């Protein structure tokens, strides 16, 4: 088997034997030798790279730190020069960047639903250079490994980074700078980032399932809405009318949210998975905060806009047929009040006690009014029903109090836009100060920030039933 050294020697002999320049077979042989040398060097580089990855996988497999939802990549994956998504081939098209990001997601060592959520983010985005690149860089196994070291040793992890880990960490930090993210903290790896994969135990937040959700790396995202173009049938050679619709631009601004978790130094040292638990708890807090905000968020405040304030007092607010009473006729009424344009994709949304109350509505002969509410996938008037624990509950309606009770929403929730700015940043604080004398008291903390925006683009797309009570 020829080695690189033997090929170089053979080429040198041919070149020495032709001082006036290579010609004929000698020229062809030297060119072939050059090609063989390139192939051997590529094979050597691949073997060296595979050895480094194998060693990295071995270290992570034996690590005493476990990250909830997996360590971020598939340990059984075969990394090589032809399929490694983390090696940029040079100048790329947006399609190639997207393809590499999707390949990276397939290597996550995570549940299928997590992978599907990540793939959906990359496939739907129109910001390939931003969103897909973010997912790609923060899915790099060397970045995940560096992040694991950060969780084990927040103060000294940089001193123990391998060259590949240091490069992956540097690539993500450079991306943070370009995207104007908080560079004082560390971006979560994509398989752990609630901005990409949202888990929401503790609250029923169905809004993300029916709203239009997208991701961005910008601070604002603009949407254009209109009442639609009017078409007409006309006679031959009749001048077409100018049916240009009026356009409205809505800008959704990313709003900063934050969370803080603290623990004693003893707890942080004794509990091996304390950092992964912190990530899980912050993700849960994010879900609960946002789940309520999609309903109650106020315009003009430092929070995403919710649907309640947008519909309150406007033409989309629907009153019950009988004051302070909720009855089956109100369900029919709110459905009929929605324009046909929005009925095709309409959904009912309510809190559990409201759904249970509707399930008990009876006809005049004592039969159930809405049998389909008892199905495994409940429907109401042939439209889906989703539960949302942040919506006003029928159980809380009190005729002795003066209050609005927005208990039932109906319409096309696709007109409600939620925009996540990637990604969540976590900063470890090694010594918290007591409030008495501003001296340390043995506590450490994790400070997380993220940004998200939301707004209802078309008010006419939704209706809300308000059971207005007066003392």
Order of alpha helices (4+ residues) and beta strands (2+ residues): alpha-alpha-alpha-alpha-alpha-alpha-alpha-beta-alpha-beta-beta-beta-beta-alpha-alpha-alpha-beta-alpha-alpha-beta-alpha-beta-beta-beta-beta-beta-beta
